[in-house]
Amino acid sequence: MRKENLPIKVCPICQRSFKWRKKWRLNWEKVKYCSKKCSSKK
C-alpha cells in the first residue's frame, strides 16, 4: 500500500485522525483510539 492510500479513522476521544499502522494490520477493524492515552480515557 502507498502512504497516501492508507485507511484513516477518527479518534472518538481527541477527534484527531490517525492512519493505518503495520502493527494494526490484523485487527484494524477493532482499533478505535489513536493512542494508549486516549484508550485509557474511555
Biopython code that builds the backbone (N, CA, C, O; Angstrom):
import numpy as np
from Bio.PDB.StructureBuilder import StructureBuilder

atoms = [
    (1, "MET", "N", (0.830, -1.188, 0.000)),
    (1, "MET", "CA", (0.000, 0.000, 0.000)),
    (1, "MET", "C", (0.875, 1.254, 0.000)),
    (1, "MET", "O", (1.926, 1.295, 0.639)),
    (2, "ARG", "N", (0.433, 2.241, -0.707)),
    (2, "ARG", "CA", (1.157, 3.508, -0.706)),
    (2, "ARG", "C", (0.690, 4.350, 0.465)),
    (2, "ARG", "O", (-0.445, 4.221, 0.924)),
    (3, "LYS", "N", (1.567, 5.208, 0.942)),
    (3, "LYS", "CA", (1.256, 6.028, 2.112)),
    (3, "LYS", "C", (0.017, 6.890, 1.919)),
    (3, "LYS", "O", (-0.773, 7.053, 2.850)),
    (4, "GLU", "N", (-0.163, 7.435, 0.742)),
    (4, "GLU", "CA", (-1.322, 8.308, 0.521)),
    (4, "GLU", "C", (-2.638, 7.536, 0.403)),
    (4, "GLU", "O", (-3.709, 8.142, 0.412)),
    (5, "ASN", "N", (-2.570, 6.219, 0.293)),
    (5, "ASN", "CA", (-3.765, 5.387, 0.165)),
    (5, "ASN", "C", (-4.134, 4.641, 1.445)),
    (5, "ASN", "O", (-5.025, 3.792, 1.423)),
    (6, "LEU", "N", (-3.477, 4.937, 2.542)),
    (6, "LEU", "CA", (-3.746, 4.231, 3.792)),
    (6, "LEU", "C", (-5.109, 4.627, 4.369)),
    (6, "LEU", "O", (-5.508, 5.787, 4.270)),
    (7, "PRO", "N", (-5.816, 3.682, 4.965)),
    (7, "PRO", "CA", (-7.105, 3.987, 5.587)),
    (7, "PRO", "C", (-6.938, 4.943, 6.774)),
    (7, "PRO", "O", (-5.918, 4.930, 7.462)),
    (8, "ILE", "N", (-7.949, 5.759, 6.992)),
    (8, "ILE", "CA", (-7.910, 6.746, 8.079)),
    (8, "ILE", "C", (-9.145, 6.572, 8.956)),
    (8, "ILE", "O", (-10.236, 6.284, 8.462)),
    (9, "LYS", "N", (-8.960, 6.750, 10.260)),
    (9, "LYS", "CA", (-10.061, 6.754, 11.220)),
    (9, "LYS", "C", (-9.946, 8.004, 12.078)),
    (9, "LYS", "O", (-8.899, 8.650, 12.112)),
    (10, "VAL", "N", (-11.033, 8.343, 12.773)),
    (10, "VAL", "CA", (-11.032, 9.485, 13.684)),
    (10, "VAL", "C", (-11.213, 8.961, 15.101)),
    (10, "VAL", "O", (-12.099, 8.150, 15.370)),
    (11, "CYS", "N", (-10.372, 9.429, 15.986)),
    (11, "CYS", "CA", (-10.431, 9.013, 17.383)),
    (11, "CYS", "C", (-11.646, 9.668, 18.049)),
    (11, "CYS", "O", (-11.808, 10.884, 17.947)),
    (12, "PRO", "N", (-12.504, 8.896, 18.728)),
    (12, "PRO", "CA", (-13.691, 9.470, 19.369)),
    (12, "PRO", "C", (-13.383, 10.332, 20.597)),
    (12, "PRO", "O", (-14.240, 11.101, 21.034)),
    (13, "ILE", "N", (-12.194, 10.221, 21.152)),
    (13, "ILE", "CA", (-11.815, 10.983, 22.339)),
    (13, "ILE", "C", (-11.227, 12.340, 21.969)),
    (13, "ILE", "O", (-11.721, 13.374, 22.420)),
    (14, "CYS", "N", (-10.185, 12.343, 21.158)),
    (14, "CYS", "CA", (-9.486, 13.594, 20.837)),
    (14, "CYS", "C", (-9.899, 14.192, 19.494)),
    (14, "CYS", "O", (-9.491, 15.308, 19.172)),
    (15, "GLN", "N", (-10.693, 13.480, 18.709)),
    (15, "GLN", "CA", (-11.179, 13.924, 17.407)),
    (15, "GLN", "C", (-10.073, 14.127, 16.371)),
    (15, "GLN", "O", (-10.269, 14.852, 15.395)),
    (16, "ARG", "N", (-8.939, 13.511, 16.569)),
    (16, "ARG", "CA", (-7.849, 13.581, 15.595)),
    (16, "ARG", "C", (-7.923, 12.383, 14.669)),
    (16, "ARG", "O", (-8.373, 11.306, 15.058)),
    (17, "SER", "N", (-7.482, 12.581, 13.456)),
    (17, "SER", "CA", (-7.448, 11.453, 12.525)),
    (17, "SER", "C", (-6.127, 10.707, 12.682)),
    (17, "SER", "O", (-5.088, 11.298, 12.977)),
    (18, "PHE", "N", (-6.195, 9.410, 12.480)),
    (18, "PHE", "CA", (-4.983, 8.599, 12.530)),
    (18, "PHE", "C", (-5.047, 7.578, 11.412)),
    (18, "PHE", "O", (-6.123, 7.121, 11.025)),
    (19, "LYS", "N", (-3.878, 7.229, 10.901)),
    (19, "LYS", "CA", (-3.773, 6.322, 9.769)),
    (19, "LYS", "C", (-3.462, 4.902, 10.218)),
    (19, "LYS", "O", (-3.020, 4.655, 11.339)),
    (20, "TRP", "N", (-3.706, 4.000, 9.313)),
    (20, "TRP", "CA", (-3.398, 2.593, 9.496)),
    (20, "TRP", "C", (-1.917, 2.428, 9.795)),
    (20, "TRP", "O", (-1.074, 3.112, 9.215)),
    (21, "ARG", "N", (-1.610, 1.512, 10.706)),
    (21, "ARG", "CA", (-0.218, 1.189, 11.021)),
    (21, "ARG", "C", (-0.008, -0.307, 10.846)),
    (21, "ARG", "O", (-0.935, -1.104, 10.993)),
    (22, "LYS", "N", (1.206, -0.663, 10.536)),
    (22, "LYS", "CA", (1.507, -2.071, 10.289)),
    (22, "LYS", "C", (1.190, -2.947, 11.494)),
    (22, "LYS", "O", (0.745, -4.083, 11.329)),
    (23, "LYS", "N", (1.411, -2.439, 12.698)),
    (23, "LYS", "CA", (1.141, -3.241, 13.895)),
    (23, "LYS", "C", (-0.354, -3.520, 14.079)),
    (23, "LYS", "O", (-0.726, -4.426, 14.825)),
    (24, "TRP", "N", (-1.208, -2.752, 13.407)),
    (24, "TRP", "CA", (-2.662, -2.944, 13.492)),
    (24, "TRP", "C", (-3.220, -3.762, 12.330)),
    (24, "TRP", "O", (-4.439, -3.862, 12.185)),
    (25, "ARG", "N", (-2.377, -4.334, 11.518)),
    (25, "ARG", "CA", (-2.835, -4.985, 10.285)),
    (25, "ARG", "C", (-3.802, -6.134, 10.543)),
    (25, "ARG", "O", (-4.662, -6.405, 9.705)),
    (26, "LEU", "N", (-3.685, -6.811, 11.672)),
    (26, "LEU", "CA", (-4.539, -7.963, 11.955)),
    (26, "LEU", "C", (-5.866, -7.591, 12.610)),
    (26, "LEU", "O", (-6.822, -8.364, 12.558)),
    (27, "ASN", "N", (-5.929, -6.410, 13.227)),
    (27, "ASN", "CA", (-7.164, -6.036, 13.921)),
    (27, "ASN", "C", (-7.571, -4.575, 13.672)),
    (27, "ASN", "O", (-8.063, -3.909, 14.583)),
    (28, "TRP", "N", (-7.372, -4.085, 12.467)),
    (28, "TRP", "CA", (-7.703, -2.698, 12.122)),
    (28, "TRP", "C", (-9.187, -2.395, 12.359)),
    (28, "TRP", "O", (-9.526, -1.272, 12.732)),
    (29, "GLU", "N", (-10.052, -3.345, 12.157)),
    (29, "GLU", "CA", (-11.487, -3.132, 12.353)),
    (29, "GLU", "C", (-11.817, -2.840, 13.814)),
    (29, "GLU", "O", (-12.779, -2.129, 14.104)),
    (30, "LYS", "N", (-11.029, -3.383, 14.727)),
    (30, "LYS", "CA", (-11.289, -3.223, 16.166)),
    (30, "LYS", "C", (-10.620, -1.993, 16.771)),
    (30, "LYS", "O", (-10.953, -1.595, 17.887)),
    (31, "VAL", "N", (-9.690, -1.394, 16.054)),
    (31, "VAL", "CA", (-8.965, -0.226, 16.570)),
    (31, "VAL", "C", (-9.907, 0.981, 16.590)),
    (31, "VAL", "O", (-10.501, 1.328, 15.569)),
    (32, "LYS", "N", (-10.041, 1.621, 17.770)),
    (32, "LYS", "CA", (-10.925, 2.778, 17.914)),
    (32, "LYS", "C", (-10.176, 4.040, 18.308)),
    (32, "LYS", "O", (-10.559, 5.145, 17.925)),
    (33, "TYR", "N", (-9.116, 3.872, 19.068)),
    (33, "TYR", "CA", (-8.409, 5.009, 19.641)),
    (33, "TYR", "C", (-7.027, 5.177, 19.016)),
    (33, "TYR", "O", (-6.397, 4.204, 18.602)),
    (34, "CYS", "N", (-6.575, 6.405, 18.956)),
    (34, "CYS", "CA", (-5.290, 6.699, 18.309)),
    (34, "CYS", "C", (-4.089, 6.364, 19.180)),
    (34, "CYS", "O", (-2.988, 6.160, 18.668)),
    (35, "SER", "N", (-4.291, 6.306, 20.486)),
    (35, "SER", "CA", (-3.160, 6.055, 21.380)),
    (35, "SER", "C", (-3.621, 5.367, 22.659)),
    (35, "SER", "O", (-4.820, 5.219, 22.900)),
    (36, "LYS", "N", (-2.672, 4.955, 23.465)),
    (36, "LYS", "CA", (-2.994, 4.350, 24.760)),
    (36, "LYS", "C", (-3.591, 5.388, 25.699)),
    (36, "LYS", "O", (-4.449, 5.068, 26.522)),
    (37, "LYS", "N", (-3.146, 6.612, 25.578)),
    (37, "LYS", "CA", (-3.671, 7.702, 26.410)),
    (37, "LYS", "C", (-5.174, 7.898, 26.161)),
    (37, "LYS", "O", (-5.955, 8.009, 27.106)),
    (38, "CYS", "N", (-5.566, 7.937, 24.897)),
    (38, "CYS", "CA", (-6.990, 8.077, 24.581)),
    (38, "CYS", "C", (-7.782, 6.840, 24.987)),
    (38, "CYS", "O", (-8.928, 6.939, 25.426)),
    (39, "SER", "N", (-7.177, 5.712, 24.841)),
    (39, "SER", "CA", (-7.834, 4.465, 25.225)),
    (39, "SER", "C", (-8.139, 4.418, 26.723)),
    (39, "SER", "O", (-9.158, 3.867, 27.140)),
    (40, "SER", "N", (-7.267, 4.989, 27.508)),
    (40, "SER", "CA", (-7.484, 4.978, 28.969)),
    (40, "SER", "C", (-8.530, 5.999, 29.412)),
    (40, "SER", "O", (-9.017, 5.929, 30.540)),
    (41, "LYS", "N", (-8.881, 6.946, 28.540)),
    (41, "LYS", "CA", (-9.866, 7.985, 28.873)),
    (41, "LYS", "C", (-11.298, 7.576, 28.543)),
    (41, "LYS", "O", (-12.213, 8.380, 28.721)),
    (42, "LYS", "N", (-11.512, 6.391, 28.084)),
    (42, "LYS", "CA", (-12.835, 5.901, 27.683)),
    (42, "LYS", "C", (-13.871, 6.490, 28.554)),
    (42, "LYS", "O", (-15.056, 6.206, 28.383)),
]
sb = StructureBuilder()
sb.init_structure("model")
sb.init_model(0)
sb.init_chain("A")
sb.init_seg("    ")
for serial, (resi, resn, name, xyz) in enumerate(atoms, 1):
    if name == "N":
        sb.init_residue(resn, " ", resi, " ")
    sb.init_atom(name, np.array(xyz, "f"), 0.0, 1.0, " ", f" {name:<3s}", serial, name[0])
structure = sb.get_structure()
